[in-house]
Amino acid sequence: MQMEEKLYSLDQLEALASGDQAFVDKMVDMFIHMAPESVDRMITALADDNLEDLGAAAHKVKPSIDMMGIVSLKQKIRDLEQWGKNRTNVDMIPGLLDEVINTLNDVVQQLRNR
């Protein structure tokens, strides 16, 4: 099986930690637990047509996505945040949310196996 591409980079987090591996591990663990909660919240918000809450959930997970170096989601999570808050591009939200969810789930899996 081909080695899958790493979807995250801990470079920024490691720079912030200044060699404190325990800090890096703690932040990774927090992300592993928080990301699925954010995913669940966004799924529920979309199902309830509560796009404002979807935007708020996207806003909440945004700094973590940036800190974990998940470059592929940097713009997507911002789009979800804005579209949710402003109820714009509503027809595009489900597809974009799927992409974000799949990537977050993959990142969590990769981080668990690192």
Order of alpha helices (4+ residues) and beta strands (2+ residues): alpha-alpha-alpha-alpha-alpha
